[in-house]
Amino acid sequence: MAFALKGVAYITGAGSGIGQYAAYSLARQGVRSFALLDRNPVTTTVFQLKTISPDISVKEIELDVAKEAAVNDSVTQTVKEFGRIDYAVNNAGIGGSIKTTDQIDWDDFERVLAVNTTGVWLCQRAQIRQMLKQEKRSNSERSYRGSIVNTASMYGTLGPSLNVPSTAYCTSKHAVVGLTRADAIAFAPRGIKINAICPGYVATPLVMNSMNQGDVMNNERAKVPLQRLATMEEIGDCIAFLSSEASSYMIGSSMVVDGGFTIQ
């Protein structure tokens, strides 16, 4: 895929997993300026980006997406460094407890929503406010003031398996899909493109570790028609597509990338 992306990317949860590989995919398509945000170090991501192209510039920002002031400041820092934000990827998230409603504690439920839902909303609000101040990168009708991709989940489109009763996670990701649709409608006429990606089971370090702890994830993998997990690169490439002008007529979509899990 070649989308010839130019501009500035802002990626939360960029220190590992999908956020990390979203950065790599955007870099391979031409992005050379990155704000990488995570609660943990992004050292590995920065190193790999430099191997893709030594002229890549990176602003590293430690960020808890559930903190309003910190989110607003991170956007301010990014714009001060690079002048604008063209591609935002709101990817930071947590899994929470694998429990049903009668088992889960209030604190645990609220913590998952604070990061996965409120955190996405806080980031998206700050990004929209900035994007409304900047012009499109070109006069093409396929160009936007900015593009936002929110990481939801296939469990933002259906209920969780009986084997994986992740009530809080499922609730939070359904909310991300709703937020994406609401804001996509509101801001498409104003030149901002907003979509969500809904990955299925992905071979992240966390998932691979859980597969070594018992049969649950192996049983879930067996339900995937492709009979394998997605690679992080595959999800990153889909995020790059949603960020690009190749997806210019996609507004408020929930792009499911699950190996066929949800169509059974």
N, C-alpha and C positions, 0 to 999 in steps of 0.2 A: 504494500500500500504506500502511496506517495501523495501526501496532501499539501506539501509545501507550506507548512505552518510558520508564521512569523509573529513575534510579539512576546508577551510576558505571561508566564504560567504561575499560578498560586495553588499549591497542593497541600492539603492537610493530611495528616497520617502518612507523611512522606518518608518516614524512616525505615519502613519495612512493608512487606506484603503488596497489596494492590496499589497503594499510593506510590510506593517505590517504583513499581513497574509502569505506572502511568507516566511518571517522569521520564523513564527511559524511552517509552514509545513516543511521547511528545518531542523529546530531543532528536530521535531518529527522523522525525518528520520536519525538523527544522527549527524548533523553539530553542533559543539561546539564552534566555533570561528566566531564572526560576527563583521564586520564593518557596522554600521548603519548610514546612511547619510540622512540628511533632512535639510531644512531651518528652520524647527520647532523642538521643543524638541521631543526626542524619548523615553521619560520616560516610557510611558505605554508599549511600545514594549519591553523595557528592563525588566520591571517587569514581564510581561507575559512569556518571555523567561526563566527567572529564575524559574518560577513555572513549566515549562516543564522539566528543569534540572538545579539544582543549580550549576553545574560545567561549565555552559556556560560562556564564556568570551566575553565581548562586548567592542568595541572601538566606541565611539560616536563622530561623526564628523558633524559639521554644514557645509552645502554645498549648494551653488547655482550652479547647473549643467551647467549654461550658462557661467560660468567664467572659462576660460582655465587654468589659474594658480592654481585656487582653486581645480579643478578636478585633475590635475596632482599631487598636494600636497596631496590630499586625498588618492590617490593610494600609494604614498610614505609612508604616515603615516601607512596605513594598512599593507604594507609589513614590515615596521620597527617593527610593533607590533606583527605580526603573521608569517612573513616569506614568504608568498605567497598569491595568490588569486585563489581559485579553482572554485568558483561559483559566477558569477557576475549577478546581476539582475538590469537592467537599467529601473527603473520604474517611476522615477520622471516625472511629467507632469501636464499640466494645460488644462482646457477646452476652455477658451477663449469665445468670444461673440458668441451667437447663431444668426449669421447674414449671409446674402448672400454677394457675392462679391461687389455688388453695394452699400452696406450699411456699410461694415466694414472699419475701419480706417487703414492706413498703419502701425501705431504704434502697434495696437492691433494684426494685422496679423503677424508682425515681432516678437512680444513678444511670441506668441504661437510657432512659428517655432524655436525661440532661445532656448526655454526650451525643447520642445517635439522632435525636430529633431537635432539641433546642440548640445544640451545637451547630447543626447544619443550618438551622434558621438564622442564628446569629451571624454565621459566616456569610450566608447568602444575602442577608440584609445589608451587611457592610459592603459586599461586592457590588450589589445592585446600586447602592448609593454612589459608589465610585464610578461604575460603568455609565451611569446617567450623565456624568460630568465629561465624559470623553467622546470623541467622534469615532465613527466607523473607520476601520483601517483602509477602506477603499470605497469608491462610489458604486460598486457592484450591488445589485439587489440581494445577492447572496451573502453580503458582508454584514457584520453586526458590531455594535459597540463592544460587545463581549459575549463570551459563551460560558455557561455554568453547567457542570455535570455533577450530580449528586449520586453518591454510592448508596443505593438501596439494597435490595436482595430479592431473590426469587420468593423469599418469605415476606416480601412486601406486596406480593400478588396472590398468595395463597396461604393457607394455614400450615403450621409446621407438622411434620410427621409425628405419629404417636411415639416413635423412638426418640424424637428430639423435641420435647415439649417446651420450646424456648419462648414462653409467653411474652416476656418483656421485649425481647429482640424482635419478634414478629410484629408486635404492636408498634415499636419504634420505626420499623422499616415501612410499614403501611403508611405511617404518618409522613415519612420522607416522600413517598410517592404522591400523597395528597398535596404536600407543600410544593413539590415540583410542578404539579399540574396547575395549582392556583396561581403561582407566581408566573408560570409560563404564559398563561392567558393574560395576566395583567401587564407584563412587560415586553411581550413580543411586539406589540405596536410601537414600543418605544426603543426598539433596536437591541434587545437583549434576548439571547437564545438560552433556554433552560430545559434540560432533559435529565433523566435519571438512568443509571445502569443498574440492572438487577442480576447480579451474578448468582449462579448456583454454587455447588461445592467447588472450591478452588484450593489448589495445593499450596496453601500458605503454610508457613512454619507452624502456626497454631493448629491448623487442621491436621497436618501430617503428624504432629506429636500426639493428637487425640486418637489417630488411627492406630497408634502403638499401645493404646491403653485398654483396648477391648474390641468388641465386635460391632458396636453401634455404627461407627462411621463406615466400616467395611460393608455393613448391610445397606447403608444409605447409598454408597457408591454403586452397589449392585443394581439399584433402581434407575440409574442413569442409562438411557439407551446407548450412549457412546461407551459405556462401561469404563469410564475413567473420570478423574477430576480435571477441571480446567487448569491450565497453566496460568501463572500470574501474567505472563506476557500476552496471552490471549485476551485477558480482561483489559490490560493496558492498551492494547491495540484498538479495542472497541471504544475505550474512552477517548483515544486520539481521534477516531472517526467522528464521535459525537461532538468533539471540540472543533472539528474542521468544517469548511464550507461544503464538503461532500454530504453533510447531513443538514444542509441549510433549510430544508423544508420540514425538518423534524422539530416539533415544538411540544413540550410537555410529554414526551414519550417515556415509556418505561421499557427500556431495551433489555429484554431477557436473554441472558447468555448462560445457559444451564445444561447444555448437552442433551436437551429434550426432556428433562425431568418433569417440567410442568405441563407437558402436553399429553401425558399418559392418562 
